[in-house]
Amino acid sequence: KLQGMGLNAVFVQVRTAGDALYPSDLVPWSKVLTGTQGKDPGYDPLQYMIEETHKRGMQFHAWFNPFRANLDTTTSKLAANHVAVQHPDWVVSVNNQLIINPGIPEARQHIIDVVMEVVSKYDIDGVHLDDYFYPSSGTFNDDAAFKAYNTQGLSKADWRRDNINQFVQQLGQSIHASKPAVQFGISPFGVWRNQSTDPTGSDTKAGVTAYDSMSADVRTWVKQHWIDYVAPQIYWSMSFKNAQYDKLVDWWAQEVQGTGVDLYIGHAPYKLGTAEAGWQSAQEIINQLQYNTKYDAVKGSIFYSAKDLIKNPLGIVQALTAYYQQ
């Protein structure tokens, strides 16, 4: 179905919350497969998906949610080898979820080891991380880690960004040392910083920003070429004034200029048919794709999500198919 729409790659989440959609020596099977975490479904979903994708001449990118440990705070149903059971001191409870603390070096290395297990065992085309780094809301109690590991005397905000920077740099180095052809990319929240906070930021009025709310220093990742591509989630329309699609594409295209880092734009078909400004017609997505062609820096588009495309809100499937057949 996705290939029929004109898509040439899939980005599939293989780690949702400290688990795996493949047989792992490090983390338990995901409960989404059988209803029980740690239970073997009797086949390897990741291997099957890679084979089916490659049969169609499409790319398969393994998408990891790195730091989310559990979608609630209950640990009684977690498998014995789950990180929250084995290393409760690595885990912080916030917003009724369990998050692996990025401030603990061993915890970061554990996540890198989990990703590298997939890189080494499977014929994937890319490793993809989403925008869940530090939580953008709630109180994240990392005082003990800050005291123990802040050897440079940084402010807590800078220390948190440095933790994520180290993680991104080391993961990229590990991937490329193992398989240089595997692409490593991240899809950060669509606004890095507002101009009102930083004159080099975008002309936006976002209530959340990647740099300030999630400790995601995306500019450094791009400038240092620690990632192969960046895929900002520009999940707003051309008519949404606080974070206008075209203004953000302008900003990101400028940001990657001369870095060698490719820019893929994250689009939001899940918003089609909703009340938010600009999403009352599938033409909004087509207009966005056409706008992207202004920039050589924009190398492609990623749509969130497959299930929303397949539901075909407002005839987006026919619109996309026609667009890509042009």
N, C-alpha and C positions, 0 to 999 in steps of 0.2 A: 504493500500500500504506500509506504513512504517513498520507495523508488519510483512508483507510478506518478507521484506528485512532482518529481524532478529532483528529489534529494539524493545526494551522493555519499552521505556519511550519517552514522548514528552515534549519539553520545548516550551511553546506557549506564545508569547508576549501578555499580557493583558492590558498593559499600554504603549502606544507608545509615548505620549507627553502630560502629564498633563490631561489625559483622561482615559476612561475605556471601555473595551469590556464586560461589565456586568453592571447591574443597581447599581449605587452607590449613597449614600447620600452625598458624599464629592466632587466628580468630575463629569464632564459631560460625556455623551456617546461619544465614538470616532466617528469622521466623516467617518472613513473607512467603517462603517456599512451601512450608508444611504446617504453619501455625505454631510450631515449637522451635525456639532458638536452639541450635546445635544439632537438630535432626537432619540426617542425610536424606535428600530427596530421591536419591537413587540414580542421579545423572548429574552432569556438569553443565548447568545452564550457560555459563560463560563460554565454554568451548563450543556449545551448540550455536550460540548467537554469533560468535566470531565466524564460524564456518558458513552459516547462512548469509551473513553480511558479505563476506568475501566472495561467495558464489555469485553474488549479484554485482560484483565489481565495485562495491561500496566500502568505505572505511569504517572501522570500529574503534571508537574511543572509549576507554574505560573511565567512567566518572566516579570519583571518590568524594564522599563527604568526610573530610579528614578528622575533625575534632569532635563531632557529635557522637556521644557514647550510647545514649539511650533516649528514646522519645518521651519517656516519663522517668520518675525518680524511683520506681519500684525495682529492686534488684532480685527479688525472690524467683522471678521467672527467667533470669539470665543464666546462660550456660556457665559451667565451672571455669572455662578458659576465656570468659569475657573480661575485658580490661577493667571494668568497674568492680568485678569480683576479685581479680588477681591483684589489682593495684588501686584500691579505693583512695589512696592518698594522691593519685594522679587526677582525680575526678572532682569537678565542682558542680554543685546543684544550682541551677539558675533557670527561671522561667518554666519550672516544672519539667526540666530536662536535665540530663547529665552530660556535661561537656568535659572532654579531656583538656587539661590545663596546658596551654601552649608554653607556659613559662618554665616547665620542667624539661630539661634537655633529654632525659631518658624517655619521657613520654613522646616527645617529637620524634626521636629516633625509632621508637616502636612503630609509629605511623609510617615513617619512611620505609621501614622493613616490610610492613604490610603491602605497601604499594609496589615495592621492588619484587616481592614474591610473584605478583601478577606480571610485571614487566619481564621477569626472567622465564616464567613458565608458559606464557601465552603470546600468540602472534597478534598483539594489538597494534593499532596504528598511532594511538595517542593515549596520554594520561591527562585527564581533565579534572580540575577542582572547581567547586562552586564557591559561593561568597560567604560561607559559614566559617569565619575565623573566630575572633572574639565576638560574643553576642552583642547585638546592637542595642539591647535594652536589658533592664534588670541589673541587680548588683552581683558582680562577678568577684567573689571573695578569693583573691590570690595574694593576700598580704604576706603569707608565709613564704610563698615562692619568690615574691618580690624581694623580701628580706634576704633569702638564701642565695639567690642567683643574680641579683643586680650588682654585679661586681664593678660596673663602670660608673655607678652613681647617677644613672639616668632618672628622669622623671618617670612615673609609672606609665604614662601614655607613650613616651618614647621607648621605654623598656618593652612594652607589649608589642609595639611595631617592630622592634628589633628581633623579638622572638619569632614573629611571623616571617620577617626577612630572612633570618637564618634558616628557618624551615624551608622556605621557597628555594633559596639558593642551594641548600644541601640536597634537596629532593631533585632539583633539576640536574645537578652535577651527577647524582647517582644514576638517574635515568639515562643521561647521555653517555656516561662511561660504560654502561651495560649495553645499550642499544641506541646508537647515535641517530638512527632514522625515526625513532619514536618521538612524536611531537608532544611537548609538555605545555599546557596552557591553563589559564585560570579565567573564570567568568566572575569578575567582581561586580558589586553593586554599581549601577550605571553612573552615579555621580561620585567623582573622586573627592572634590571639595567645592564648596560654593565660593564665588568671587568675593562675597561679603566677608568671608573668613580669610581667604588667600587670593590676592589679585591675579594669580596665575590659574585659579580655578575656573569653573564653567559659569556661564550666565544663568544660574539656576537658584532656586530657593528650596532646596531639598531639606526635609527635616532630619534625614539620616544621610551620612556620607561615608564612603569606604574608609577614608583615612582617619577620620575622627571618631566614628561610631564602631567600626569593626577592626581597627588597628591594621588596616590593609594599605600598606605604603606602595600602591600599585605603580606610581611613577618610578620609584627606585627599581622595581622588578623589570620594568620596561627599559629604562635607561641603562641598566646593567646587563640587559639581555639574559636574565636568569630564566625567562620563559620564551617559548617559541612564538606564541600568539597570546593576545589578550582578547577576551570576548565580553565586553561590558554589557550588563543587562539593561538595555535602554528600553524599559518596559512602559514607555509613555508615548502618547500620540503627538502628532505635529501641532495639535491645538491645546496641549496641556501646558499652561504657562509656567508653572513652577519648575518643570523639568521637561523642556520641549525637545522632542526627538531630534529635529534637525540641528538645533544648537549643540546638542550633545555629540552627535556624529561629527560636526565641525571640530569640536574640542578634542575628541579622541583621535581623529585623523591627524591633527596637528601634533598630538602627544607622541605618536609612534613614528613621526617623520624622522628619517635618518637613523633609526635604531636597529633596523633589521628584524623587528618584531612585527608579525602579521596582525592585522586587526580583523576580527570577525565580530559582527554585530549580533547581540542577543535580542530577538524580537518576541513579542508577547501575544501570540494568537489566543492564549487563554483569556484575554480580556475582550475578545470580539463578542459583541452583543451585550456587554455590560453597560452600566450607566455612566462610566467614566468618560470624560470628554474625548471625542474622536473615534470611539470604538463601535460606532453604529453601522459600519460597513466594512466588508473585507477589503475594500479598496485602500483602506488605511495601510495595511501591510504592503500592498503592491506599491503605493506611493513611497513608502519607506525604502523598499528595495530599489526603486528608481532613483531615489535621492542618493543612495549609497554609491551609485555609479559615477557621481561627481568626483569621487576620490579613488585614485589608484591604490591608496593605502588599505582600503576596505577589500579584503580578499574573500569574504564570504559572509553568510548569515547562518545563525543557529536559532531554531524555533523552540520556544518553551510553551507547550511540550507536545510530544508525539500523540498522546491521548487526546489532546485538544484539537490537533490537526485532523485526526481520524474521525472525531465527532463532527467535523465539517461545519463549524459555526458560520452562518451567513455566506455559505458557499466558498469558503477559503480554499478548499481542495481544487475546485475548478479554476479559481483565480490564479492559484500558484502554478497549476499544471500549464495553464495558458501562458503565464509569464515565462516559465522556464523553457517552454517550447519555442519562444520567439527567436 
